[in-house]
Amino acid sequence: MKAIGIVGSPRENGNTEAITRHALTAIGEEGIETELIKLANLDIRPCNACLTCKNEESCPIDDDLFPIYTKMKKADAIILASPVYFSSATSLLKALMERAGYLAYNNGRPFERKVGGPLVVARHAGQNFTLAQITYWFHILGFYVPGSTYWNITFGGNKGDVGKDLEGLATVWNFGKNIAFLVKKLER
Ligand SMILES: Cc1cc2nc3c(=O)[nH]c(=O)nc-3n(C[C@H](O)[C@H](O)[C@H](O)COP(=O)(O)O)c2cc1C
């Protein structure tokens, strides 16, 4: 059993990375292998609507997307984490969602009945919209999305600030525990 956490911030060692690690630690405690994948410094371009993936499971854009898509297909659980940028997920994470999403949507729906969900951090506002935005991706692709003790949103502006949001961190932790619970229930 494996869970991956994809960090959609272009800033390394920041708040998004911290909350993703936190969730993965909660999952790892339950005996599930975990891997953190940072999109920072990777080349992930947006979908260009060539529609190649409607006929075959490939993408002619030659960048860093496909190895991550392959890991997503193998994982039992996927977390997509983003900072809020202008009340939205980052364009970096959106690019991955567009391309991995369309590849999966058109090629046997490999994410069907996997477990997953979003994590979001912002300095001040926009978390709920971004949480919903990412949740739509999970829902259309057939994931089971567990809840937590609150919505999976956290507060933090400068690097490390999210460490002060104790309620947010507890929510992230409990979300990780619910992911692990569901992954184990669904083990085939
Ligand atoms: C381009 C940009 C846009 C941002 N937009 C928002 C916003 O709409 N609302 C907000 O509260 N914070 C906003 N922020 C702040 C980030 O969400 C916040 O610093 C977050 O902790 C960054 O996560 P990171 O440390 O993982 O990079 C923005 C930051 C940047 C760089």
The ligand as a Gaussian input file, in Angstrom:
#p B3LYP/6-31G(d) Opt

LIG

0 1
 C        1.577000      34.744000      -6.439000
 C        1.044000      34.532000      -5.052000
 C       -0.293000      34.696000      -4.825000
 C       -0.826000      34.524000      -3.550000
 N       -2.184000      34.639000      -3.368000
 C       -2.691000      34.494000      -2.112000
 C       -4.095000      34.592000      -1.880000
 O       -4.910000      34.741000      -2.781000
 N       -4.534000      34.478000      -0.598000
 C       -3.681000      34.291000       0.460000
 O       -4.130000      34.241000       1.586000
 N       -2.350000      34.123000       0.254000
 C       -1.838000      34.220000      -0.996000
 N       -0.490000      34.029000      -1.208000
 C        0.354000      33.594000      -0.060000
 C        0.587000      32.079000      -0.056000
 O       -0.587000      31.347000      -0.192000
 C        1.271000      31.674000       1.267000
 O        2.486000      32.399000       1.429000
 C        1.558000      30.195000       1.348000
 O        1.970000      29.866000       2.664000
 C        2.669000      29.768000       0.391000
 O        2.894000      28.382000       0.538000
 P        4.364000      27.770000       0.379000
 O        5.133000      28.201000       1.601000
 O        4.184000      26.310000       0.321000
 O        4.930000      28.292000      -0.892000
 C        0.056000      34.198000      -2.471000
 C        1.414000      34.053000      -2.714000
 C        1.928000      34.233000      -3.981000
 C        3.393000      34.040000      -4.225000

